[in-house]
Amino acid sequence: MHNIYNHSAPKKPTNLSVNSDLLAKARGLKINLSATLESALEVQVCLSEREKWLKENKKAITSLNNLVEKNGLFSDSYREF
């Protein structure tokens, strides 16, 4: 996964509400809550940014796909498959 945020930025304390049973089990298994949350947030931020980019570029992507469908690709004559 590419760097979508500054990994060296300072940590900031945050209050969260978590299911008490899930929290107890995670603590019992000695799961690092901060690292787990950061990892999950990184995945969600990446997915959200991808969706945002696709939405913002939908018109251009559609236009390019239509152009390729109509005219093919420059490299089509060089393909061996």
PDB file with SEQRES, HELIX, SHEET and CRYST1 records, atoms N, CA, C and O in Angstrom:
SEQRES   1 A   81  MET HIS ASN ILE TYR ASN HIS SER ALA PRO LYS LYS PRO          
SEQRES   2 A   81  THR ASN LEU SER VAL ASN SER ASP LEU LEU ALA LYS ALA          
SEQRES   3 A   81  ARG GLY LEU LYS ILE ASN LEU SER ALA THR LEU GLU SER          
SEQRES   4 A   81  ALA LEU GLU VAL GLN VAL CYS LEU SER GLU ARG GLU LYS          
SEQRES   5 A   81  TRP LEU LYS GLU ASN LYS LYS ALA ILE THR SER LEU ASN          
SEQRES   6 A   81  ASN LEU VAL GLU LYS ASN GLY LEU PHE SER ASP SER TYR          
SEQRES   7 A   81  ARG GLU PHE                                                  
HELIX    1 AA1 SER A   20  GLY A   28  1                                   9    
HELIX    2 AA2 LEU A   33  GLU A   56  1                                  24    
HELIX    3 AA3 LYS A   58  ASN A   71  1                                  14    
HELIX    4 AA4 PHE A   74  TYR A   78  5                                   5    
CRYST1    1.000    1.000    1.000  90.00  90.00  90.00 P 1           1          
ATOM      1  N   MET A   1       0.846  -1.175   0.000  1.00  0.00           N  
ATOM      2  CA  MET A   1       0.000   0.000   0.000  1.00  0.00           C  
ATOM      3  C   MET A   1       0.895   1.244   0.000  1.00  0.00           C  
ATOM      4  O   MET A   1       1.866   1.301   0.754  1.00  0.00           O  
ATOM      5  N   HIS A   2       0.586   2.216  -0.817  1.00  0.00           N  
ATOM      6  CA  HIS A   2       1.379   3.436  -0.874  1.00  0.00           C  
ATOM      7  C   HIS A   2       1.103   4.317   0.347  1.00  0.00           C  
ATOM      8  O   HIS A   2       0.105   4.138   1.046  1.00  0.00           O  
ATOM      9  N   ASN A   3       1.992   5.258   0.586  1.00  0.00           N  
ATOM     10  CA  ASN A   3       1.823   6.147   1.735  1.00  0.00           C  
ATOM     11  C   ASN A   3       0.685   7.119   1.483  1.00  0.00           C  
ATOM     12  O   ASN A   3       0.784   7.993   0.621  1.00  0.00           O  
ATOM     13  N   ILE A   4      -0.372   6.970   2.219  1.00  0.00           N  
ATOM     14  CA  ILE A   4      -1.516   7.874   2.055  1.00  0.00           C  
ATOM     15  C   ILE A   4      -1.571   8.899   3.167  1.00  0.00           C  
ATOM     16  O   ILE A   4      -2.437   9.774   3.174  1.00  0.00           O  
ATOM     17  N   TYR A   5      -0.637   8.791   4.117  1.00  0.00           N  
ATOM     18  CA  TYR A   5      -0.567   9.764   5.200  1.00  0.00           C  
ATOM     19  C   TYR A   5       0.861   9.807   5.710  1.00  0.00           C  
ATOM     20  O   TYR A   5       1.675   8.944   5.379  1.00  0.00           O  
ATOM     21  N   ASN A   6       1.160  10.806   6.509  1.00  0.00           N  
ATOM     22  CA  ASN A   6       2.494  11.000   7.053  1.00  0.00           C  
ATOM     23  C   ASN A   6       2.693  10.077   8.260  1.00  0.00           C  
ATOM     24  O   ASN A   6       2.158  10.334   9.339  1.00  0.00           O  
ATOM     25  N   HIS A   7       3.460   9.009   8.070  1.00  0.00           N  
ATOM     26  CA  HIS A   7       3.674   8.026   9.131  1.00  0.00           C  
ATOM     27  C   HIS A   7       4.467   8.600  10.305  1.00  0.00           C  
ATOM     28  O   HIS A   7       4.425   8.048  11.405  1.00  0.00           O  
ATOM     29  N   SER A   8       5.178   9.685  10.087  1.00  0.00           N  
ATOM     30  CA  SER A   8       5.978  10.264  11.173  1.00  0.00           C  
ATOM     31  C   SER A   8       5.248  11.404  11.906  1.00  0.00           C  
ATOM     32  O   SER A   8       5.819  12.034  12.795  1.00  0.00           O  
ATOM     33  N   ALA A   9       4.010  11.662  11.538  1.00  0.00           N  
ATOM     34  CA  ALA A   9       3.230  12.695  12.242  1.00  0.00           C  
ATOM     35  C   ALA A   9       3.053  12.272  13.702  1.00  0.00           C  
ATOM     36  O   ALA A   9       2.997  11.079  14.001  1.00  0.00           O  
ATOM     37  N   PRO A  10       2.965  13.245  14.605  1.00  0.00           N  
ATOM     38  CA  PRO A  10       2.827  12.893  16.030  1.00  0.00           C  
ATOM     39  C   PRO A  10       1.500  12.184  16.311  1.00  0.00           C  
ATOM     40  O   PRO A  10       0.506  12.392  15.615  1.00  0.00           O  
ATOM     41  N   LYS A  11       1.511  11.361  17.323  1.00  0.00           N  
ATOM     42  CA  LYS A  11       0.297  10.653  17.752  1.00  0.00           C  
ATOM     43  C   LYS A  11      -0.600  11.633  18.498  1.00  0.00           C  
ATOM     44  O   LYS A  11      -0.114  12.562  19.143  1.00  0.00           O  
ATOM     45  N   LYS A  12      -1.896  11.424  18.410  1.00  0.00           N  
ATOM     46  CA  LYS A  12      -2.855  12.291  19.088  1.00  0.00           C  
ATOM     47  C   LYS A  12      -3.820  11.414  19.880  1.00  0.00           C  
ATOM     48  O   LYS A  12      -4.459  10.528  19.313  1.00  0.00           O  
ATOM     49  N   PRO A  13      -3.928  11.652  21.186  1.00  0.00           N  
ATOM     50  CA  PRO A  13      -4.867  10.862  21.988  1.00  0.00           C  
ATOM     51  C   PRO A  13      -6.301  11.084  21.512  1.00  0.00           C  
ATOM     52  O   PRO A  13      -6.686  12.204  21.175  1.00  0.00           O  
ATOM     53  N   THR A  14      -7.082  10.009  21.487  1.00  0.00           N  
ATOM     54  CA  THR A  14      -8.454  10.076  20.998  1.00  0.00           C  
ATOM     55  C   THR A  14      -9.345   9.202  21.869  1.00  0.00           C  
ATOM     56  O   THR A  14      -8.938   8.113  22.273  1.00  0.00           O  
ATOM     57  N   ASN A  15     -10.531   9.657  22.157  1.00  0.00           N  
ATOM     58  CA  ASN A  15     -11.501   8.852  22.899  1.00  0.00           C  
ATOM     59  C   ASN A  15     -12.400   8.129  21.909  1.00  0.00           C  
ATOM     60  O   ASN A  15     -12.895   8.730  20.955  1.00  0.00           O  
ATOM     61  N   LEU A  16     -12.608   6.846  22.135  1.00  0.00           N  
ATOM     62  CA  LEU A  16     -13.455   6.038  21.266  1.00  0.00           C  
ATOM     63  C   LEU A  16     -14.437   5.232  22.101  1.00  0.00           C  
ATOM     64  O   LEU A  16     -14.191   4.961  23.276  1.00  0.00           O  
ATOM     65  N   SER A  17     -15.532   4.859  21.497  1.00  0.00           N  
ATOM     66  CA  SER A  17     -16.465   3.925  22.122  1.00  0.00           C  
ATOM     67  C   SER A  17     -16.353   2.608  21.371  1.00  0.00           C  
ATOM     68  O   SER A  17     -16.504   2.554  20.151  1.00  0.00           O  
ATOM     69  N   VAL A  18     -16.082   1.534  22.136  1.00  0.00           N  
ATOM     70  CA  VAL A  18     -15.882   0.216  21.539  1.00  0.00           C  
ATOM     71  C   VAL A  18     -16.719  -0.793  22.316  1.00  0.00           C  
ATOM     72  O   VAL A  18     -16.883  -0.668  23.530  1.00  0.00           O  
ATOM     73  N   ASN A  19     -17.240  -1.778  21.623  1.00  0.00           N  
ATOM     74  CA  ASN A  19     -17.987  -2.852  22.265  1.00  0.00           C  
ATOM     75  C   ASN A  19     -17.134  -3.431  23.393  1.00  0.00           C  
ATOM     76  O   ASN A  19     -15.992  -3.834  23.168  1.00  0.00           O  
ATOM     77  N   SER A  20     -17.690  -3.472  24.606  1.00  0.00           N  
ATOM     78  CA  SER A  20     -16.910  -3.873  25.783  1.00  0.00           C  
ATOM     79  C   SER A  20     -16.413  -5.312  25.708  1.00  0.00           C  
ATOM     80  O   SER A  20     -15.302  -5.605  26.151  1.00  0.00           O  
ATOM     81  N   ASP A  21     -17.219  -6.209  25.155  1.00  0.00           N  
ATOM     82  CA  ASP A  21     -16.792  -7.606  25.041  1.00  0.00           C  
ATOM     83  C   ASP A  21     -15.645  -7.739  24.042  1.00  0.00           C  
ATOM     84  O   ASP A  21     -14.671  -8.451  24.286  1.00  0.00           O  
ATOM     85  N   LEU A  22     -15.775  -7.045  22.919  1.00  0.00           N  
ATOM     86  CA  LEU A  22     -14.714  -7.078  21.911  1.00  0.00           C  
ATOM     87  C   LEU A  22     -13.423  -6.489  22.468  1.00  0.00           C  
ATOM     88  O   LEU A  22     -12.337  -7.022  22.237  1.00  0.00           O  
ATOM     89  N   LEU A  23     -13.547  -5.395  23.196  1.00  0.00           N  
ATOM     90  CA  LEU A  23     -12.387  -4.758  23.799  1.00  0.00           C  
ATOM     91  C   LEU A  23     -11.708  -5.689  24.804  1.00  0.00           C  
ATOM     92  O   LEU A  23     -10.483  -5.803  24.813  1.00  0.00           O  
ATOM     93  N   ALA A  24     -12.486  -6.344  25.637  1.00  0.00           N  
ATOM     94  CA  ALA A  24     -11.924  -7.270  26.624  1.00  0.00           C  
ATOM     95  C   ALA A  24     -11.196  -8.423  25.953  1.00  0.00           C  
ATOM     96  O   ALA A  24     -10.119  -8.825  26.393  1.00  0.00           O  
ATOM     97  N   LYS A  25     -11.782  -8.952  24.890  1.00  0.00           N  
ATOM     98  CA  LYS A  25     -11.132 -10.061  24.175  1.00  0.00           C  
ATOM     99  C   LYS A  25      -9.840  -9.600  23.506  1.00  0.00           C  
ATOM    100  O   LYS A  25      -8.837 -10.313  23.530  1.00  0.00           O  
ATOM    101  N   ALA A  26      -9.864  -8.418  22.914  1.00  0.00           N  
ATOM    102  CA  ALA A  26      -8.664  -7.884  22.268  1.00  0.00           C  
ATOM    103  C   ALA A  26      -7.557  -7.663  23.292  1.00  0.00           C  
ATOM    104  O   ALA A  26      -6.398  -7.995  23.043  1.00  0.00           O  
ATOM    105  N   ARG A  27      -7.916  -7.104  24.441  1.00  0.00           N  
ATOM    106  CA  ARG A  27      -6.922  -6.880  25.499  1.00  0.00           C  
ATOM    107  C   ARG A  27      -6.400  -8.207  26.029  1.00  0.00           C  
ATOM    108  O   ARG A  27      -5.209  -8.342  26.312  1.00  0.00           O  
ATOM    109  N   GLY A  28      -7.285  -9.183  26.164  1.00  0.00           N  
ATOM    110  CA  GLY A  28      -6.876 -10.511  26.621  1.00  0.00           C  
ATOM    111  C   GLY A  28      -5.889 -11.173  25.671  1.00  0.00           C  
ATOM    112  O   GLY A  28      -5.034 -11.953  26.090  1.00  0.00           O  
ATOM    113  N   LEU A  29      -6.015 -10.857  24.404  1.00  0.00           N  
ATOM    114  CA  LEU A  29      -5.105 -11.395  23.385  1.00  0.00           C  
ATOM    115  C   LEU A  29      -3.901 -10.484  23.165  1.00  0.00           C  
ATOM    116  O   LEU A  29      -3.070 -10.736  22.293  1.00  0.00           O  
ATOM    117  N   LYS A  30      -3.818  -9.426  23.963  1.00  0.00           N  
ATOM    118  CA  LYS A  30      -2.715  -8.461  23.895  1.00  0.00           C  
ATOM    119  C   LYS A  30      -2.569  -7.834  22.498  1.00  0.00           C  
ATOM    120  O   LYS A  30      -1.463  -7.635  21.996  1.00  0.00           O  
ATOM    121  N   ILE A  31      -3.718  -7.535  21.895  1.00  0.00           N  
ATOM    122  CA  ILE A  31      -3.738  -6.868  20.589  1.00  0.00           C  
ATOM    123  C   ILE A  31      -3.462  -5.385  20.801  1.00  0.00           C  
ATOM    124  O   ILE A  31      -4.073  -4.750  21.661  1.00  0.00           O  
ATOM    125  N   ASN A  32      -2.552  -4.844  20.026  1.00  0.00           N  
ATOM    126  CA  ASN A  32      -2.218  -3.419  20.100  1.00  0.00           C  
ATOM    127  C   ASN A  32      -3.359  -2.642  19.445  1.00  0.00           C  
ATOM    128  O   ASN A  32      -3.492  -2.620  18.221  1.00  0.00           O  
ATOM    129  N   LEU A  33      -4.174  -2.011  20.277  1.00  0.00           N  
ATOM    130  CA  LEU A  33      -5.361  -1.324  19.773  1.00  0.00           C  
ATOM    131  C   LEU A  33      -5.018  -0.164  18.855  1.00  0.00           C  
ATOM    132  O   LEU A  33      -5.660   0.015  17.820  1.00  0.00           O  
ATOM    133  N   SER A  34      -4.018   0.623  19.216  1.00  0.00           N  
ATOM    134  CA  SER A  34      -3.645   1.782  18.397  1.00  0.00           C  
ATOM    135  C   SER A  34      -3.168   1.350  17.020  1.00  0.00           C  
ATOM    136  O   SER A  34      -3.586   1.915  16.009  1.00  0.00           O  
ATOM    137  N   ALA A  35      -2.294   0.350  16.977  1.00  0.00           N  
ATOM    138  CA  ALA A  35      -1.767  -0.124  15.686  1.00  0.00           C  
ATOM    139  C   ALA A  35      -2.872  -0.734  14.842  1.00  0.00           C  
ATOM    140  O   ALA A  35      -2.916  -0.543  13.627  1.00  0.00           O  
ATOM    141  N   THR A  36      -3.776  -1.476  15.500  1.00  0.00           N  
ATOM    142  CA  THR A  36      -4.882  -2.101  14.769  1.00  0.00           C  
ATOM    143  C   THR A  36      -5.817  -1.051  14.192  1.00  0.00           C  
ATOM    144  O   THR A  36      -6.252  -1.170  13.046  1.00  0.00           O  
ATOM    145  N   LEU A  37      -6.130  -0.024  14.976  1.00  0.00           N  
ATOM    146  CA  LEU A  37      -6.999   1.054  14.496  1.00  0.00           C  
ATOM    147  C   LEU A  37      -6.334   1.810  13.349  1.00  0.00           C  
ATOM    148  O   LEU A  37      -6.978   2.097  12.340  1.00  0.00           O  
ATOM    149  N   GLU A  38      -5.043   2.135  13.500  1.00  0.00           N  
ATOM    150  CA  GLU A  38      -4.346   2.848  12.428  1.00  0.00           C  
ATOM    151  C   GLU A  38      -4.352   2.042  11.134  1.00  0.00           C  
ATOM    152  O   GLU A  38      -4.560   2.597  10.055  1.00  0.00           O  
ATOM    153  N   SER A  39      -4.129   0.757  11.238  1.00  0.00           N  
ATOM    154  CA  SER A  39      -4.123  -0.103  10.051  1.00  0.00           C  
ATOM    155  C   SER A  39      -5.508  -0.137   9.390  1.00  0.00           C  
ATOM    156  O   SER A  39      -5.627  -0.026   8.169  1.00  0.00           O  
ATOM    157  N   ALA A  40      -6.542  -0.291  10.209  1.00  0.00           N  
ATOM    158  CA  ALA A  40      -7.905  -0.321   9.668  1.00  0.00           C  
ATOM    159  C   ALA A  40      -8.292   1.020   9.064  1.00  0.00           C  
ATOM    160  O   ALA A  40      -8.937   1.071   8.016  1.00  0.00           O  
ATOM    161  N   LEU A  41      -7.900   2.112   9.726  1.00  0.00           N  
ATOM    162  CA  LEU A  41      -8.202   3.446   9.189  1.00  0.00           C  
ATOM    163  C   LEU A  41      -7.474   3.688   7.871  1.00  0.00           C  
ATOM    164  O   LEU A  41      -8.027   4.302   6.959  1.00  0.00           O  
ATOM    165  N   GLU A  42      -6.238   3.208   7.770  1.00  0.00           N  
ATOM    166  CA  GLU A  42      -5.482   3.374   6.529  1.00  0.00           C  
ATOM    167  C   GLU A  42      -6.204   2.699   5.365  1.00  0.00           C  
ATOM    168  O   GLU A  42      -6.297   3.259   4.272  1.00  0.00           O  
ATOM    169  N   VAL A  43      -6.708   1.498   5.608  1.00  0.00           N  
ATOM    170  CA  VAL A  43      -7.458   0.776   4.573  1.00  0.00           C  
ATOM    171  C   VAL A  43      -8.711   1.559   4.198  1.00  0.00           C  
ATOM    172  O   VAL A  43      -8.992   1.733   3.013  1.00  0.00           O  
ATOM    173  N   GLN A  44      -9.462   2.032   5.179  1.00  0.00           N  
ATOM    174  CA  GLN A  44     -10.704   2.752   4.911  1.00  0.00           C  
ATOM    175  C   GLN A  44     -10.453   4.077   4.198  1.00  0.00           C  
ATOM    176  O   GLN A  44     -11.192   4.442   3.284  1.00  0.00           O  
ATOM    177  N   VAL A  45      -9.410   4.798   4.613  1.00  0.00           N  
ATOM    178  CA  VAL A  45      -9.072   6.065   3.950  1.00  0.00           C  
ATOM    179  C   VAL A  45      -8.697   5.800   2.496  1.00  0.00           C  
ATOM    180  O   VAL A  45      -9.122   6.525   1.596  1.00  0.00           O  
ATOM    181  N   CYS A  46      -7.906   4.764   2.273  1.00  0.00           N  
ATOM    182  CA  CYS A  46      -7.502   4.423   0.908  1.00  0.00           C  
ATOM    183  C   CYS A  46      -8.722   4.092   0.045  1.00  0.00           C  
ATOM    184  O   CYS A  46      -8.833   4.568  -1.085  1.00  0.00           O  
ATOM    185  N   LEU A  47      -9.627   3.283   0.573  1.00  0.00           N  
ATOM    186  CA  LEU A  47     -10.841   2.929  -0.175  1.00  0.00           C  
ATOM    187  C   LEU A  47     -11.713   4.156  -0.449  1.00  0.00           C  
ATOM    188  O   LEU A  47     -12.254   4.306  -1.545  1.00  0.00           O  
ATOM    189  N   SER A  48     -11.846   5.023   0.544  1.00  0.00           N  
ATOM    190  CA  SER A  48     -12.664   6.227   0.372  1.00  0.00           C  
ATOM    191  C   SER A  48     -12.042   7.179  -0.642  1.00  0.00           C  
ATOM    192  O   SER A  48     -12.748   7.768  -1.461  1.00  0.00           O  
ATOM    193  N   GLU A  49     -10.718   7.331  -0.588  1.00  0.00           N  
ATOM    194  CA  GLU A  49     -10.048   8.200  -1.557  1.00  0.00           C  
ATOM    195  C   GLU A  49     -10.153   7.627  -2.966  1.00  0.00           C  
ATOM    196  O   GLU A  49     -10.288   8.375  -3.934  1.00  0.00           O  
ATOM    197  N   ARG A  50     -10.092   6.301  -3.082  1.00  0.00           N  
ATOM    198  CA  ARG A  50     -10.243   5.654  -4.392  1.00  0.00           C  
ATOM    199  C   ARG A  50     -11.636   5.927  -4.961  1.00  0.00           C  
ATOM    200  O   ARG A  50     -11.779   6.307  -6.122  1.00  0.00           O  
ATOM    201  N   GLU A  51     -12.659   5.726  -4.125  1.00  0.00           N  
ATOM    202  CA  GLU A  51     -14.037   5.992  -4.560  1.00  0.00           C  
ATOM    203  C   GLU A  51     -14.218   7.452  -4.969  1.00  0.00           C  
ATOM    204  O   GLU A  51     -14.865   7.744  -5.974  1.00  0.00           O  
ATOM    205  N   LYS A  52     -13.646   8.363  -4.189  1.00  0.00           N  
ATOM    206  CA  LYS A  52     -13.733   9.795  -4.499  1.00  0.00           C  
ATOM    207  C   LYS A  52     -13.062  10.084  -5.838  1.00  0.00           C  
ATOM    208  O   LYS A  52     -13.613  10.810  -6.665  1.00  0.00           O  
ATOM    209  N   TRP A  53     -11.863   9.512  -6.056  1.00  0.00           N  
ATOM    210  CA  TRP A  53     -11.134   9.730  -7.310  1.00  0.00           C  
ATOM    211  C   TRP A  53     -11.930   9.191  -8.494  1.00  0.00           C  
ATOM    212  O   TRP A  53     -12.045   9.857  -9.523  1.00  0.00           O  
ATOM    213  N   LEU A  54     -12.480   7.984  -8.351  1.00  0.00           N  
ATOM    214  CA  LEU A  54     -13.275   7.403  -9.439  1.00  0.00           C  
ATOM    215  C   LEU A  54     -14.494   8.264  -9.759  1.00  0.00           C  
ATOM    216  O   LEU A  54     -14.833   8.454 -10.928  1.00  0.00           O  
ATOM    217  N   LYS A  55     -15.153   8.784  -8.725  1.00  0.00           N  
ATOM    218  CA  LYS A  55     -16.329   9.640  -8.928  1.00  0.00           C  
ATOM    219  C   LYS A  55     -15.928  10.930  -9.638  1.00  0.00           C  
ATOM    220  O   LYS A  55     -16.592  11.362 -10.580  1.00  0.00           O  
ATOM    221  N   GLU A  56     -14.817  11.550  -9.171  1.00  0.00           N  
ATOM    222  CA  GLU A  56     -14.359  12.810  -9.771  1.00  0.00           C  
ATOM    223  C   GLU A  56     -13.898  12.635 -11.218  1.00  0.00           C  
ATOM    224  O   GLU A  56     -13.969  13.576 -12.008  1.00  0.00           O  
ATOM    225  N   ASN A  57     -13.432  11.446 -11.566  1.00  0.00           N  
ATOM    226  CA  ASN A  57     -12.874  11.205 -12.900  1.00  0.00           C  
ATOM    227  C   ASN A  57     -13.750  10.323 -13.781  1.00  0.00           C  
ATOM    228  O   ASN A  57     -13.316   9.864 -14.838  1.00  0.00           O  
ATOM    229  N   LYS A  58     -14.971  10.091 -13.346  1.00  0.00           N  
ATOM    230  CA  LYS A  58     -15.869   9.195 -14.073  1.00  0.00           C  
ATOM    231  C   LYS A  58     -16.082   9.643 -15.520  1.00  0.00           C  
ATOM    232  O   LYS A  58     -16.082   8.818 -16.434  1.00  0.00           O  
ATOM    233  N   LYS A  59     -16.263  10.934 -15.722  1.00  0.00           N  
ATOM    234  CA  LYS A  59     -16.520  11.444 -17.074  1.00  0.00           C  
ATOM    235  C   LYS A  59     -15.316  11.181 -17.988  1.00  0.00           C  
ATOM    236  O   LYS A  59     -15.482  10.736 -19.124  1.00  0.00           O  
ATOM    237  N   ALA A  60     -14.114  11.457 -17.492  1.00  0.00           N  
ATOM    238  CA  ALA A  60     -12.914  11.247 -18.293  1.00  0.00           C  
ATOM    239  C   ALA A  60     -12.682   9.762 -18.570  1.00  0.00           C  
ATOM    240  O   ALA A  60     -12.286   9.391 -19.675  1.00  0.00           O  
ATOM    241  N   ILE A  61     -12.925   8.922 -17.580  1.00  0.00           N  
ATOM    242  CA  ILE A  61     -12.750   7.480 -17.757  1.00  0.00           C  
ATOM    243  C   ILE A  61     -13.734   6.955 -18.796  1.00  0.00           C  
ATOM    244  O   ILE A  61     -13.369   6.151 -19.653  1.00  0.00           O  
ATOM    245  N   THR A  62     -14.980   7.410 -18.718  1.00  0.00           N  
ATOM    246  CA  THR A  62     -15.998   6.996 -19.681  1.00  0.00           C  
ATOM    247  C   THR A  62     -15.628   7.459 -21.085  1.00  0.00           C  
ATOM    248  O   THR A  62     -15.771   6.704 -22.047  1.00  0.00           O  
ATOM    249  N   SER A  63     -15.152   8.701 -21.206  1.00  0.00           N  
ATOM    250  CA  SER A  63     -14.755   9.227 -22.516  1.00  0.00           C  
ATOM    251  C   SER A  63     -13.603   8.421 -23.104  1.00  0.00           C  
ATOM    252  O   SER A  63     -13.613   8.091 -24.290  1.00  0.00           O  
ATOM    253  N   LEU A  64     -12.615   8.106 -22.278  1.00  0.00           N  
ATOM    254  CA  LEU A  64     -11.475   7.331 -22.752  1.00  0.00           C  
ATOM    255  C   LEU A  64     -11.903   5.927 -23.162  1.00  0.00           C  
ATOM    256  O   LEU A  64     -11.466   5.423 -24.196  1.00  0.00           O  
ATOM    257  N   ASN A  65     -12.739   5.303 -22.372  1.00  0.00           N  
ATOM    258  CA  ASN A  65     -13.237   3.965 -22.720  1.00  0.00           C  
ATOM    259  C   ASN A  65     -14.013   3.986 -24.028  1.00  0.00           C  
ATOM    260  O   ASN A  65     -13.878   3.072 -24.842  1.00  0.00           O  
ATOM    261  N   ASN A  66     -14.824   5.017 -24.240  1.00  0.00           N  
ATOM    262  CA  ASN A  66     -15.573   5.138 -25.496  1.00  0.00           C  
ATOM    263  C   ASN A  66     -14.630   5.337 -26.678  1.00  0.00           C  
ATOM    264  O   ASN A  66     -14.837   4.754 -27.742  1.00  0.00           O  
ATOM    265  N   LEU A  67     -13.595   6.158 -26.498  1.00  0.00           N  
ATOM    266  CA  LEU A  67     -12.608   6.387 -27.546  1.00  0.00           C  
ATOM    267  C   LEU A  67     -11.885   5.096 -27.919  1.00  0.00           C  
ATOM    268  O   LEU A  67     -11.692   4.811 -29.101  1.00  0.00           O  
ATOM    269  N   VAL A  68     -11.487   4.318 -26.919  1.00  0.00           N  
ATOM    270  CA  VAL A  68     -10.793   3.052 -27.158  1.00  0.00           C  
ATOM    271  C   VAL A  68     -11.733   2.056 -27.828  1.00  0.00           C  
ATOM    272  O   VAL A  68     -11.329   1.326 -28.733  1.00  0.00           O  
ATOM    273  N   GLU A  69     -12.984   2.027 -27.383  1.00  0.00           N  
ATOM    274  CA  GLU A  69     -13.947   1.108 -27.986  1.00  0.00           C  
ATOM    275  C   GLU A  69     -14.170   1.442 -29.456  1.00  0.00           C  
ATOM    276  O   GLU A  69     -14.308   0.545 -30.287  1.00  0.00           O  
ATOM    277  N   LYS A  70     -14.205   2.713 -29.768  1.00  0.00           N  
ATOM    278  CA  LYS A  70     -14.439   3.158 -31.144  1.00  0.00           C  
ATOM    279  C   LYS A  70     -13.205   2.975 -32.030  1.00  0.00           C  
ATOM    280  O   LYS A  70     -13.313   2.513 -33.166  1.00  0.00           O  
ATOM    281  N   ASN A  71     -12.026   3.342 -31.501  1.00  0.00           N  
ATOM    282  CA  ASN A  71     -10.820   3.386 -32.321  1.00  0.00           C  
ATOM    283  C   ASN A  71      -9.770   2.335 -31.995  1.00  0.00           C  
ATOM    284  O   ASN A  71      -8.811   2.170 -32.748  1.00  0.00           O  
ATOM    285  N   GLY A  72      -9.931   1.630 -30.900  1.00  0.00           N  
ATOM    286  CA  GLY A  72      -8.923   0.666 -30.478  1.00  0.00           C  
ATOM    287  C   GLY A  72      -7.741   1.382 -29.831  1.00  0.00           C  
ATOM    288  O   GLY A  72      -7.754   2.600 -29.648  1.00  0.00           O  
ATOM    289  N   LEU A  73      -6.731   0.605 -29.494  1.00  0.00           N  
ATOM    290  CA  LEU A  73      -5.526   1.145 -28.887  1.00  0.00           C  
ATOM    291  C   LEU A  73      -4.408   1.223 -29.910  1.00  0.00           C  
ATOM    292  O   LEU A  73      -4.362   0.432 -30.852  1.00  0.00           O  
ATOM    293  N   PHE A  74      -3.514   2.169 -29.727  1.00  0.00           N  
ATOM    294  CA  PHE A  74      -2.361   2.299 -30.602  1.00  0.00           C  
ATOM    295  C   PHE A  74      -1.550   1.008 -30.632  1.00  0.00           C  
ATOM    296  O   PHE A  74      -1.009   0.633 -31.673  1.00  0.00           O  
ATOM    297  N   SER A  75      -1.470   0.345 -29.515  1.00  0.00           N  
ATOM    298  CA  SER A  75      -0.646  -0.857 -29.391  1.00  0.00           C  
ATOM    299  C   SER A  75      -1.330  -2.128 -29.906  1.00  0.00           C  
ATOM    300  O   SER A  75      -0.717  -3.195 -29.893  1.00  0.00           O  
ATOM    301  N   ASP A  76      -2.570  -2.037 -30.353  1.00  0.00           N  
ATOM    302  CA  ASP A  76      -3.284  -3.248 -30.793  1.00  0.00           C  
ATOM    303  C   ASP A  76      -2.541  -4.012 -31.883  1.00  0.00           C  
ATOM    304  O   ASP A  76      -2.548  -5.243 -31.886  1.00  0.00           O  
ATOM    305  N   SER A  77      -1.910  -3.311 -32.794  1.00  0.00           N  
ATOM    306  CA  SER A  77      -1.214  -4.004 -33.891  1.00  0.00           C  
ATOM    307  C   SER A  77       0.063  -4.702 -33.432  1.00  0.00           C  
ATOM    308  O   SER A  77       0.620  -5.508 -34.177  1.00  0.00           O  
ATOM    309  N   TYR A  78       0.537  -4.409 -32.226  1.00  0.00           N  
ATOM    310  CA  TYR A  78       1.760  -5.023 -31.694  1.00  0.00           C  
ATOM    311  C   TYR A  78       1.485  -6.176 -30.745  1.00  0.00           C  
ATOM    312  O   TYR A  78       2.416  -6.855 -30.312  1.00  0.00           O  
ATOM    313  N   ARG A  79       0.247  -6.402 -30.422  1.00  0.00           N  
ATOM    314  CA  ARG A  79      -0.091  -7.487 -29.501  1.00  0.00           C  
ATOM    315  C   ARG A  79       0.125  -8.835 -30.154  1.00  0.00           C  
ATOM    316  O   ARG A  79      -0.126  -9.017 -31.345  1.00  0.00           O  
ATOM    317  N   GLU A  80       0.590  -9.761 -29.364  1.00  0.00           N  
ATOM    318  CA  GLU A  80       0.782 -11.131 -29.857  1.00  0.00           C  
ATOM    319  C   GLU A  80      -0.200 -12.098 -29.204  1.00  0.00           C  
ATOM    320  O   GLU A  80      -0.047 -13.314 -29.321  1.00  0.00           O  
ATOM    321  N   PHE A  81      -1.199 -11.569 -28.524  1.00  0.00           N  
ATOM    322  CA  PHE A  81      -2.189 -12.431 -27.880  1.00  0.00           C  
ATOM    323  C   PHE A  81      -3.583 -12.031 -28.270  1.00  0.00           C  
ATOM    324  O   PHE A  81      -4.550 -12.648 -27.823  1.00  0.00           O  
TER     325      PHE A  81                                                      
END                                                                             
